[in-house]
Amino acid sequence: MPAIPSPPGATMQKVVMYSKDYCPYCARAQALLKQRGVADLEIIRIDQDPSQRDIMIERTGRRTVPQIFIGETHVGGSDDLQALDRSGGLLPLLNGG
């Protein structure tokens, strides 16, 4: 699927993804975000910094990765991100809407 550009003059929200090595769901989420034009993705590796796992659980109430934030909005995991994209809600959220 080709990348879909942001509207002219739009500034994308900051995207943060809690992740770990050898995570196919994380790779799938990262690929979708890239397809949607996210160039600046902050990846927090909970396997390299266990204290970040505790922070992730506190912020999300979930123990699985990926956990994705767009701006201050907790999107959820890979399946949640895919569903948001299918419903047409991902690009507006990325673009601050």
PEDA-V863013 format. One record per residue. RES is the residue in three letters. OMEGA is omega in degrees with one decimal (999 if undefined). Layout:
RES:OMEGA  RES:OMEGA
This chain:
MET:-177.9  PRO:177.1  ALA:177.2  ILE:-175.7  PRO:173.3  SER:174.8  PRO:179.3  PRO:178.2  GLY:-178.5  ALA:174.6  THR:-178.5  MET:174.6  GLN:173.8  LYS:179.6  VAL:178.9  VAL:178.7  MET:171.1  TYR:-171.0  SER:169.8  LYS:-179.0  ASP:177.1  TYR:-179.0  CYS:-178.6  PRO:178.3  TYR:176.8  CYS:179.1  ALA:179.8  ARG:178.6  ALA:180.0  GLN:179.2  ALA:179.4  LEU:179.0  LEU:177.9  LYS:178.1  GLN:-178.1  ARG:171.5  GLY:178.9  VAL:179.8  ALA:-176.3  ASP:-179.1  LEU:176.7  GLU:179.4  ILE:178.6  ILE:-176.0  ARG:-178.1  ILE:176.9  ASP:178.5  GLN:-179.8  ASP:-176.0  PRO:177.8  SER:178.2  GLN:176.4  ARG:178.2  ASP:178.1  ILE:178.8  MET:-179.2  ILE:179.2  GLU:-177.6  ARG:-170.0  THR:-172.9  GLY:-178.2  ARG:-178.1  ARG:-175.7  THR:175.0  VAL:0.9  PRO:166.6  GLN:-168.8  ILE:173.5  PHE:171.6  ILE:-169.1  GLY:177.9  GLU:-176.4  THR:174.7  HIS:-179.2  VAL:-176.5  GLY:-177.4  GLY:-177.3  SER:179.5  ASP:177.8  ASP:178.6  LEU:178.8  GLN:-179.7  ALA:177.8  LEU:178.6  ASP:-179.6  ARG:-178.5  SER:179.9  GLY:-176.6  GLY:-174.4  LEU:-176.9  LEU:176.5  PRO:178.8  LEU:177.8  LEU:-176.7  ASN:173.5  GLY:-177.4  GLY:999
